[in-house]
C-alpha cells in the first residue's frame, strides 16, 4: 500500500508497507516526486531518528543507508527481530512538515515441529495418541496430519500465546486405533506458514505395530497322487517374526519321520500312500500369540484320476448300440409294411381280373362296391 500525505502543494512523501521474515532484511523507502532541496528523515516506532538525509542518527549497526538524494531516502534494517515491528515515519521538512507512515510487519518463523506420544512397540488394537507441536510462529502456524499420503481431518488443534506475547505455540493431537496394516506406515505432521515460502516444515513418525501371526498352508499340487511327492508350505506372517512352525497330523506327531521331512516352514512327504490321508496342522507362535491352519489330505489313485480325466468309453458304446438297434428295427418294420401292402394289391387285382379290361377295373370289381372304387384307385396310384 502506498501512502500519500494530504497537501495542497506538489511536494509530499511516498512510502510503502513492508513485510519481512524474522532474521531477514527490511528496506524502507521514502520518495518525493518534487523536492526543492528539502530534507527527508526516517524515524522508528519510538520516534527516534534513524537517518536525516544521508546522516546516520541512531547508533545501530543493523541500520544502513541504501540511497540518499533530494527525491529519495532509502534505508535497510538487517537481522530484523520481532521488536522491530511497528510504524515507521518518513518526514519531509516543508512548512508545515509533511509525513507518511510505513508499517513494518515481522513474521515469526515456526520452529521445526516435534511429534510426541509414540512408544515402540504398539500392540494391534491399541489406541494411539500422537501430538505435533511447534513454537515461535507469528501469526499462528497451521498444522496438518498425513497418513499414507492421505490427509487426516479429524484432529484437535490448540493455539497458545508465547511468553513474549508476540508469537504462538500451536499443537495438534491425532487419535486412532492401530491394526497390522499400520506397521511400517509413516505418519507425517506438516506445518504451513507464510514465513516458510511455500516450503512447509515436517516431522515424521514411522509406526511399529506388533501382532499375532497369520497362517496359511499352500500345497505343491491340487491333486496329490499315490506314489508322488507332496510339499506343504506353512506361510506365516507376524511381528515379531514367528518362531519355527510346528507340524502335526490328526492332533498328534507326524507318524513317519523318515518319509515326512520338516525343513523350515515346509513339510515334505517323499512319496504318498493312502495311510497319509488325514488333517495336517501348522502352528506359528510369537510373543504376542499363536495361530494355526489346517489342510485335509486325500491321496488319489492315479488310475482313478486317469479314468476320470479320459472319455467314458462305456457310455459312448451304449449310445452307439441304441442307435444301431433303432435303425435295424425301423428297417425291419418298413420291410414288413411294404411286403403286406404289395400282397394286398396282387390279391385284389386277381379277384377282378376276369371281367376287367385293365388293372383299375380289376381292383374295383374285386371289392364289388362303386363307393370304394375311387379309394382303391387312389391307393393304386
Secondary structure, DSSP 4 states (H G I P E B T S, - for coil): -EEE---SSS--EEEE-EEEETTS-EEEEEEESS-SS--EEEE-TT--EEEETTEE-S--TTEEEEEESSSEEEEEE-S--GGG-EEEEEEE-SSS-EEEEEEEEEEBPPPPPEEE---S-EETT-EEEEEEEEEEEBS--EEEEEETTEEE---EEEEEE-TTSSSEEEEEEEEEE--GGGTTPEEEEEEE-GGGTT--EEEEEE--EEEEEEEEEEES-SS-BTTS-EEEEEEEEEESPPPSPEEEETTB--S-TTTEEEETTEEEESS--GGG-EEEEEEEE-SS-EEEEEEEE-PBPHHHHHHHHS--HHHHHHHHHHHHHHHHHHHHHHHHHHHHHHHHHHHHHHHTSTT-SSHHHHHHHHHT-STTHHHHHHHH-
